[in-house]
Amino acid sequence: MNDVRRQFAVSERIENLLVARNLRGMQSVQSALKPGYCLRAARWLLGCRGRVLIGTGFPVLDSFESDGPAGAIALYRVLEWTGAEPILVCGDTLANAIGGDYCVERLPLGRSANLPRQVAGLLAHHRPELMVSIGLPGPAADGRYYNMRGEDISHETLCFDVFLELSDCPVIALGDSGNEIGMGNVLDRLSELAVTPSVTTSDELVIADVSNWAALGLVAMMSCCLGEDSLADWDNRAVLEYLACRGSLDGVTLENTLTEDGLPSETGKALVSALRDLVRESGAADPG
């Protein structure tokens, strides 16, 4: 099997693994996506040598959700290693929490009249080669932003979709429930779910049972392409602990725990192990 066919086969296996639990119906909408989306997204990421803006930090109460930032950190690390310049775009709370360890750009919450001007200035300054949205809400058909409970969070959310409106660089979106940026790509299928869907589209959408897992799936796909195991040193519990110590909340339970969407860190650890097995079995890398 040549490299292209092998990589495509791995991509399909990763895509299926990411939605195997079907926690919020993502497996049900997967058929609306053209297979190989993990591979296509990974190739975009691997091709970057300039700046990559990664939007993350779904607001929960007065803090940020654990699902999203962990995946953003995973992508940030591998992008640094491959020679790109990742920058995390987030609200003040998350920026204050992790800004000492990662390059961050702050964005005020809510869509104020001045926000497009601020975003235009950031785009002019950074000139991103690629943008990634991880688990961030996108506007619904009525222009408002909603969480998975159908609550209007327009005044307290990170409106990363404004970056998409004002830039023509490629965008990869990662999500797990239907109300996030990028879900406009599968809008026709979201009527089956109990969610107020986002209509914002992206160049590539990667879905998963947990948004963090979509990012880890991309890192695994990048590993396959690189012939290196980029998940070898990923400690799911340690990263969740890092975020929890800085105030993260589980988006489902609303508690400050070492969980993501109500699932214990061990569940994510098992997923990472399965992803590494896929990469090893592909013959692309020896995870050791």
C-alpha positions in Angstrom: 0.0 0.0 0.0 1.5 3.4 -1.0 1.8 6.2 1.5 -1.3 8.1 0.3 -3.6 5.1 0.5 -2.1 4.1 3.9 -2.6 7.6 5.3 -6.1 7.8 4.0 -6.9 4.4 5.7 -5.5 5.6 9.0 -7.5 8.8 8.7 -10.7 6.9 8.3 -9.9 4.7 11.3 -9.1 7.8 13.4 -12.3 9.5 12.3 -14.4 6.5 13.3 -12.6 6.2 16.6 -13.2 9.8 17.5 -17.0 9.4 17.3 -17.3 5.8 18.5 -19.1 6.7 21.7 -21.6 9.0 19.9 -22.1 11.0 23.1 -23.8 13.9 21.4 -24.7 12.5 18.0 -21.5 13.2 16.1 -21.4 9.7 14.8 -24.9 10.3 13.4 -23.7 13.3 11.3 -20.3 11.9 10.3 -21.7 10.6 6.9 -22.2 14.3 5.9 -18.5 14.8 5.9 -16.2 13.6 3.0 -14.0 10.9 4.5 -10.3 11.7 5.0 -11.0 15.0 6.8 -8.4 14.2 9.5 -5.7 13.7 6.8 -6.7 16.9 4.9 -6.6 18.9 8.1 -3.3 17.4 9.2 -1.7 18.2 5.9 -2.7 21.8 6.3 -1.2 21.9 9.8 2.0 20.2 8.6 2.4 22.7 5.8 2.4 25.7 8.0 5.6 27.6 8.8 4.0 30.9 9.7 1.6 31.9 12.4 -1.4 29.7 13.3 -4.2 31.3 15.4 -5.9 28.7 17.7 -9.1 29.9 19.2 -10.2 28.2 22.4 -11.8 28.6 25.8 -15.5 28.0 25.9 -16.8 30.2 28.8 -18.3 28.3 31.8 -19.7 30.5 34.6 -16.8 32.9 35.3 -14.1 30.5 34.1 -13.3 28.4 31.0 -14.1 24.8 30.0 -11.5 22.1 30.3 -12.6 20.7 26.9 -10.9 22.8 24.2 -7.8 24.3 25.9 -6.3 20.8 26.5 -6.6 20.0 22.8 -5.3 23.5 21.9 -2.2 22.8 24.0 -1.7 19.5 22.1 -1.8 21.2 18.8 0.3 24.1 20.0 3.1 21.7 21.1 3.2 19.8 17.8 3.0 22.9 15.7 6.0 24.4 17.5 7.9 21.2 16.9 7.1 21.2 13.2 8.2 24.8 12.8 5.0 26.8 12.9 4.2 29.7 15.2 1.1 28.9 17.2 -0.8 31.6 19.1 -3.7 30.8 21.4 -6.6 33.3 21.1 -8.7 33.3 24.2 -10.5 35.4 26.8 -8.8 37.1 29.7 -9.5 34.3 32.2 -7.8 31.7 30.2 -5.1 34.1 29.0 -4.2 34.9 32.6 -4.2 31.2 33.5 -1.8 30.0 30.8 -0.2 33.1 29.3 3.0 32.5 31.2 3.6 29.2 29.5 2.1 29.8 26.0 1.9 32.6 23.5 -1.6 34.1 23.8 -3.7 36.8 22.3 -6.5 38.2 24.3 -10.0 38.8 22.9 -12.8 40.4 24.8 -15.9 38.4 25.4 -19.1 39.3 23.6 -19.7 40.8 20.2 -19.3 44.5 20.7 -19.5 47.2 18.0 -15.7 47.6 18.3 -14.8 43.9 18.0 -14.4 43.8 14.2 -11.9 46.6 14.4 -10.0 44.8 17.1 -9.9 41.6 15.2 -8.9 43.3 12.0 -6.0 44.8 13.8 -4.9 41.4 15.2 -5.2 39.8 11.7 -3.1 42.6 10.2 -0.5 42.2 12.9 -0.2 38.4 12.9 -1.0 37.6 9.3 -2.0 34.0 10.1 -1.3 31.2 7.6 -4.0 29.1 9.2 -6.6 29.3 11.9 -8.0 26.6 14.1 -11.2 26.8 16.3 -11.5 24.2 19.1 -14.9 23.8 20.7 -15.9 27.4 20.4 -19.5 28.4 19.8 -20.5 29.9 16.4 -23.6 32.0 15.8 -26.9 30.3 15.0 -29.2 31.4 12.2 -30.5 34.2 14.4 -27.0 35.6 15.0 -26.9 34.6 18.6 -24.6 32.2 20.4 -25.9 29.2 22.4 -24.4 26.6 24.6 -25.4 22.9 24.4 -28.3 23.6 26.8 -29.8 26.1 24.4 -28.9 29.0 26.7 -28.1 32.3 25.0 -24.4 33.1 25.8 -23.9 35.9 23.3 -22.6 38.4 25.8 -20.2 36.1 27.5 -18.6 34.1 24.8 -15.4 34.3 22.7 -16.6 35.3 19.2 -13.7 33.8 17.2 -16.0 33.6 14.2 -15.2 37.2 13.5 -11.7 36.2 12.6 -13.3 33.9 9.9 -15.4 36.7 8.6 -12.4 39.1 8.2 -9.8 36.7 6.9 -9.6 34.4 3.8 -6.9 32.1 5.2 -7.9 28.4 5.7 -9.8 27.4 8.8 -10.0 24.1 10.6 -12.8 23.7 13.1 -13.1 21.1 15.8 -16.3 20.3 17.7 -18.4 17.8 19.5 -22.1 18.9 19.7 -23.3 21.1 16.8 -23.3 24.6 18.3 -19.6 25.2 17.4 -17.8 27.0 14.7 -17.6 24.8 11.6 -20.9 22.9 12.2 -22.4 24.8 9.3 -20.6 22.2 7.2 -23.1 19.6 8.4 -26.1 21.9 9.1 -28.6 19.7 7.3 -27.9 16.8 9.6 -28.0 18.8 12.9 -31.7 19.0 12.9 -31.7 15.5 14.2 -29.9 16.7 17.4 -31.2 18.5 20.4 -29.1 21.6 19.9 -29.3 25.1 18.5 -26.8 24.7 15.6 -24.1 27.0 14.5 -24.3 28.1 10.8 -20.6 29.1 10.6 -18.7 27.0 8.2 -15.0 26.1 7.9 -12.6 24.7 5.3 -12.3 21.5 7.2 -14.4 20.2 10.1 -13.1 17.5 12.5 -15.8 16.0 14.8 -15.4 14.0 17.9 -17.2 12.9 21.1 -15.1 15.4 22.9 -13.5 18.4 21.2 -10.1 17.8 22.9 -10.2 14.3 21.3 -10.5 15.9 17.8 -7.2 17.7 18.4 -5.6 14.5 19.7 -6.8 12.7 16.6 -5.2 15.4 14.4 -1.9 15.0 16.3 -2.1 11.3 15.7 -2.7 11.9 12.0 0.2 14.2 11.9 2.3 11.5 13.6 1.4 9.1 10.8 2.4 11.6 8.1 5.6 12.5 9.9 6.7 9.0 10.9 7.0 10.2 14.5 4.9 9.5 17.5 3.9 13.0 18.6 1.6 11.7 21.3 4.4 9.7 23.1 4.8 12.3 25.8 1.1 13.3 26.1 -0.1 12.9 29.7 -3.9 13.5 29.6 -4.3 13.7 33.4 -1.3 16.0 33.8 -2.7 18.5 31.2 -6.2 18.4 32.8 -4.6 18.9 36.2 -2.6 21.9 34.8 -5.9 23.5 33.7 -7.9 22.6 36.8 -5.3 24.2 39.0 -5.8 27.3 37.0 -9.6 27.3 37.4 -11.0 25.2 34.5 -14.5 23.7 34.8 -16.0 20.7 33.3 -18.6 21.9 30.7 -21.1 19.2 31.7 -20.8 19.0 35.4 -19.7 22.6 35.9 -17.2 21.3 38.5 -13.5 21.9 38.9 -12.4 18.3 38.3 -9.9 16.4 36.2 -12.6 15.6 33.7 -13.6 16.6 30.2 -17.3 16.7 29.3 -18.0 14.6 32.4 -15.5 11.9 31.5 -12.6 11.0 33.7 -9.0 11.7 32.5 -8.5 7.9 32.2 -11.0 7.9 29.3 -8.9 10.4 27.4 -5.8 8.4 28.3 -7.4 5.3 26.8 -8.2 7.2 23.6 -4.6 8.4 23.3 -3.4 4.8 23.7 -5.8 3.7 20.9 -4.7 6.5 18.6 -1.0 5.6 19.2 -1.8 1.9 18.4 -3.4 3.0 15.1 -0.2 5.0 14.2 2.0 2.1 15.1 -0.1 -0.4 13.2 0.1 1.8 10.1 3.8 1.3 10.1 4.4 5.0 10.2 6.0 5.2 13.6 7.1 3.1 16.5 5.5 4.6 19.6 7.7 2.4 21.8 
